[in-house]
Structures are given as structure tokens and as C-alpha cells.
Amino acid sequence: MPNALRAGFLAIAAILGLGPLAAGAQTLAAVKARGTLNCGVSQGLAGFSDRNAQGAWAGFDVDFCKAVAAAVLGDPTKVAYVPLSATERFEALRAGRIDVLSRNSTWTLEREVALGLMFAGITFHDGQGFMVLRRPNVTSALELDGVTVCVQAGTTSADNVADYFRANSMKLQLVTLPTAADVVQALDGGRCDAMTTDQSGLYAERLKLARPGEAVILPDVISKEPLGPVTRADDLQWFNVVKWVNFALVNAEELGISASTADEAMRSAKPDVRRFVGAEGDLGVKLGLDAAFAIRAVRAVGNYAEVYERNVGARSRLGIPRGLNQLWSMGGILYAPPMR
């Protein structure tokens, strides 16, 4: 980062009282010197970031950590996973405990401006919904007037549900609980009539219920929840690295480059594919990486479609349809700027 630009960021950080952010500058160099990426994830959300039967971290957000590690360090295993609650995740990033947050976090103006953070694009287009235990007369959130709804503290969900009930002239009894596990337990135990969070989270948390088959995810979507990785705002170089790893996975799907066709892509004569794999141009060098950063990420975890289907897609335990997360050319809104 040029000295003048860096000085400007530090001055703004000082005015905003964000002194600890200064330690986050030059993250790329720090990660390379350390040889490990410190990646913040959830404390356990099926399909996104959770420990598997062997005790290893796995999931959609975990795969993004691996993709960044592969692009930067050449090895997707060089990740130290830091499980974080919703209330502590952003402070952990600000304080430098992690290099990047990859933890089902919603991109909002306040989080960027007030916390001095930057969201490096959207990896999952989501929306808030409701889950109830099977009751024959409940088919829509508009029928939840006067019920008790449980929600996790430190999320955008509490404000969203309050807005929704007020806008529809419905009475709400809201119970805010510390963790997602507490919310699931409250629904299972009858303390709540419904729980609310992002729809992807509902699919994941349903698996933890004593009788998942008795739970119904209502069709109503009451908010926009663009989820994506987060970096500190004082380091544009690192922000661009994380952002373009994100875009690389999407562009790879669009170009037809997958983990299994990576070798074929290296031999391609197509200009856009040659730029992607680093056979032409110096895109990786401009990021502070090498020419093969993008194809390394794809070799490690696959393209966006492979990451999605393996962890949360129709053939996974969660069974979430692609929906909005289809490519723009396939009826969705998933879109990445071109790599050129």
C-alpha cells in the first residue's frame, strides 16, 4: 500500500478510535511469514463450518478458507481455524486474532462503516426465514401473530424479525439467546413456537433437532442476507486477495474449469482461460501472489458449483437448492467481474 494511502487509513482509524486496526496492515506478508492462514469460522454450523466425524473442519465457509490458503501459501491445509460466536467474530478480526472471517456473516453498511471492516464480495445470497415444529395450521410467517420467536444474539435477525412483525401489524414475543445451539434447544423444548435466522442456517440447524422430520421451514423470506468473507479495512492489498479468490471460484464455474479439469485448462488456447490459469498476463503478480493463484484455489476445493453442491447442495445433507446462487447466465444472480 502506498505510504500516503496507508497514512490516510491510519488517520481515519485514529479518528474513529480503531487503533488496533493498524496492526492488521500488511496481512499478506504476515500470512506468508507465518506460513498459516488464521481463518475465523462458526462454532459449528452444518454444511458451512463444522467438524466432521474425524474431527477435521469441513463446510462451505471452511472450503473458502482452504481456497485462500491454497492461493496464498500453495497448500489448502495451512489453515488454523478459529471458531467464533456471533457476538465475538468482528472484534476478533479487528483485534488481529484472525486474518479473514469466513463465517456466514451478513454484509451491512453499519458493519463496514462503524467497525472498520470490508466485505470481500458475496459468497452466498441468503434471506431470513422461520422454522416451526410441524403444526397443521401454520404455512406462512403471516400466521405467526402473537407467537414466541427465538433468535440468536449478535445477529441481524433480531432487528429484521421485529421490523417484519411491525410492518405486518403482528404481535411478537422475542426471546434472544446467546448461541445458535441455545435457539435450537429452545425450539425443541417448546420454549419457542418458532425460530428465525438465515434460511441456510435453518436447513443446517434442523439437523440438530430431536425429530428433524417434524420441523417445517416456512417459505417466507423477510430480508436480504448477502453472506461473505470479511477483512480489516486498513489493508487494501489483502482485501483484494480475498476478494479475487472469491471471484476466481465463480469465474471458474463460468469458464468450465473444475478440480478435475484443471490440467486440461492449463493446456487451453482460450485467452480467458489462459489468463485464469496464469499462462498469460501478470494478474497474480499484481495482487502480490504468483500467476497460478486462481488455478491452485480451484485444484484445492473446486469451482463455486463444486463447493456448493458438496457442502449444502441438493445431494448434501442440507439439500438447499441453488436458487439465487446459480450463475447469472443460469437464472441466478451469482456474478463475478472478469479476470483480465
Secondary structure, 3 states (H helix, E strand, C coil): CCHHHHHHHHHHHHHCCCHHHHHHCCHHHHHHHHCCEEEEECCCECCCEEECCCCCEECHHHHHHHHHHHHHHCCCCCEEEEECCCCCHHHHHHCCCCCEECCCCECCHHHHHHHCEEECCCCEEECEEEEEECCCCCCCHHHCCCCEEEEECCCCHHHHHHHHHHHCCCCCEEEEECCHHHHHHHHHCCCCCEEEEEHHHHHHHHCCCCCHHHEEECCCCCCCEEECCEEECCCHHHHHHHHHHHHHHHHHHHHCCCCCCHHHHHCCCCHHHHHHHCCCCCHHHHHCCCCCHHHHHHHHHCCHHHHHHHHCCCCCCCCCCCHHHCEHHHCCCECCCCCC
